[in-house]
Structure formats: structure tokens, C-alpha cells
Amino acid sequence: MSELSVVQLIAIWVVPVLLAITVHETAHGWVAAKLGDTTAYMLGRLTLNPFKHIDPFGTILLPALMIMFTGIALGYAKPVPVNWNNLRHPKRDMAIVAAAGPFVNLLMATGWALLIRLGLSLGESAEALVYMGVGGIFINIILMVINMLPLPPLDGGRVAVGLLPGPWAYSLSRIEPWGFFILIALLFTGILGLLLWPLIDFFITMFSSVSGMEGNQYMRVLSALMGK
């Protein structure tokens, strides 16, 4: 396995990352529209155009700075607007809208695993598909697992708010202004990794099996994609 250049790494990562972000956000808007709120559609956010979902700080600058200083990318896209007053069953439907993003990340990870299987069957001529698929599985697992933390404003926090009894839901929702700072603190203290890595490892093992790759083979390719 030859060392990849910076240009090759960017070319491999750009499609999986952009798809993971845009499909995740579009899923929120699409499900909201099905449940009665067309705000995202009216504002032009019900689209797979990545430029409609990129936040200059959260999607570009913050991940770049975190990679430089911590070696780990953490960021966010521009949230799709949802007006809960338009939903037919606001509390329940907001939980469903929130869950839509991580759910499509799960589906995309499956799609990338099947693409790897195709690439492996085609041999060395399709090596780029394998590399891209490995990156696609990883980024979608990361987005899915982090977003399902029960911490507002993450999707898991909003799912929890939708499922908890009223007083508990209200108390949890009040954390939202501080949620991202709590997430950063968990990351830098190492607690986030301890909490999430077993689940991430479980999904990596599962999807590498679906892809037809051995777990250690998948991790070697992922290490190459991380520039290690």
C-alpha cells in the first residue's frame, strides 16, 4: 500500500464527507416536510447542493483547526430550519425529524460498504472505490454515533427531548446553548472517546464485514487515509 499524497487524500475524502453532511441535513428537512413543516423547502434547504448546508466556521475552519491541534476532526453543518409549530404532533415529530439524520448516515455507511465489495471484485483498477468506501463508512459512523449522544443540540438530544416526560424534556432542552461547549470539553478530556469508541468500533467491525474486508485490512486502509 503506497503512501497517499495530500491531493489524493483530499480527492478520496471530499465526496464521502460532502455526501455525509448534505444527505444528513436534507433528511431532516425531507422528514419535516412529510410531517407538515415545509420551512426547509421554502428556504431552499431541501437540496443535495452541499453549498446550501456548509457553515464556513463549523464545516471548514473548526475541523481544520481541530485536525491541526488535536488530530481529530469535529464540526457541524448549517442546521436545517424546522418550525415545530407546523408539525402535526410537535413533540413526537421533532424526535422523528432529529432521528432522520443519523438514520441516513447508517444507510450511507451500508452503501459505502457495498461499494467496497464492488471495488474488491474489480481488482486493483478499482482501488480508489475501496479507499473512498473506507472513508465513507468511517465519516458516516462518526456522524451517526456523535449525533445520537443525548445532548442538545445534537440529534440524540432532540430525540431525548421528544421522548422524555414534559418536565425532564424541558430541563434537558435548557442545556442546548451550552451543548457544543460540553461536547468540546468531553473531547479534550478524553471522555468522549471512552464513551463512543466501543460503539464506533462495533459499527466499523460490522460494516467492514459487510464490505468483504477483514477488520485489520480495513484499519490499514483507514490509517493510510488518516495520513498515518
Residue pairs with C-beta under 8 A, 6 or more apart in sequence:
1 220
1 221
1 224
3 224
4 12
4 131
4 224
4 225
4 227
9 225
9 227
12 128
12 131
12 132
12 135
12 225
13 135
13 139
13 225
15 132
15 136
16 112
16 132
16 135
16 136
16 139
16 140
17 135
17 139
18 50
19 108
19 136
20 105
20 108
20 136
20 139
20 140
20 143
21 50
21 53
21 54
21 59
21 77
21 143
22 47
22 48
22 49
22 50
22 52
22 53
22 77
23 48
23 104
23 105
23 108
24 77
24 101
24 102
24 104
24 105
24 143
24 147
25 45
25 53
25 77
25 78
25 79
25 80
25 101
26 45
26 46
26 47
26 48
26 53
26 80
27 100
27 101
27 103
27 104
28 40
28 79
28 80
28 82
28 97
28 98
28 100
28 101
29 39
29 40
29 41
29 45
29 46
29 80
29 82
30 40
30 46
30 100
31 96
31 97
31 100
32 38
32 39
32 40
32 80
32 82
32 87
32 93
32 97
33 40
33 41
33 46
35 87
35 88
35 89
35 93
35 96
35 97
36 86
36 87
36 88
36 93
37 82
37 83
37 84
37 86
37 87
38 86
39 81
39 82
39 83
39 86
40 46
40 80
40 81
40 82
43 81
44 52
45 52
45 53
45 80
45 81
52 78
53 59
53 77
53 78
53 80
54 60
54 77
54 78
55 76
55 77
55 78
58 75
58 76
58 77
58 78
59 75
59 76
59 77
59 78
60 75
62 74
62 75
62 76
63 73
63 74
63 75
66 72
66 73
66 74
66 75
67 73
70 187
70 188
72 187
74 146
74 183
74 184
74 187
76 180
79 153
82 94
82 97
84 90
84 93
84 94
87 93
87 94
87 97
91 161
91 162
91 169
92 162
93 162
94 158
94 161
94 162
95 158
95 159
95 161
95 162
95 163
96 162
97 158
98 155
98 156
98 157
98 158
98 159
98 162
99 155
99 159
101 143
101 147
101 155
102 143
102 144
102 147
102 148
102 155
102 156
105 140
105 141
105 143
105 144
105 147
106 140
106 144
108 136
108 140
109 136
109 137
109 140
109 141
109 144
109 203
109 207
110 207
110 210
111 136
112 132
112 133
112 134
112 135
112 136
112 137
112 140
112 207
112 211
113 133
113 137
113 207
113 208
113 210
113 211
114 210
114 211
115 129
115 132
115 133
115 136
116 129
116 130
116 133
116 134
116 137
116 211
116 212
116 213
117 210
117 211
117 212
118 126
118 129
119 126
119 127
119 128
119 129
119 130
119 133
120 126
120 130
120 211
120 212
120 213
122 129
130 213
130 221
131 221
131 224
131 225
133 211
134 213
134 218
134 221
134 222
134 225
135 222
135 225
137 204
137 207
137 208
137 211
137 218
138 204
138 222
138 225
141 200
141 203
141 204
141 207
142 200
144 203
145 196
145 199
145 200
145 203
146 154
146 183
146 196
147 154
147 155
147 156
148 154
148 155
148 156
148 159
149 156
149 157
149 183
149 195
149 196
150 156
150 157
150 159
150 160
150 172
151 157
151 175
151 179
151 182
151 183
152 158
152 160
152 161
152 172
152 173
152 175
152 176
152 179
153 176
153 179
153 180
154 179
154 183
157 172
157 175
157 176
157 179
160 169
160 172
161 169
161 172
161 173
162 169
163 169
164 172
175 182
183 192
186 192
186 195
187 193
204 215
204 218
204 219
205 215
208 214
208 215
208 217
208 218
209 215
211 218
213 221
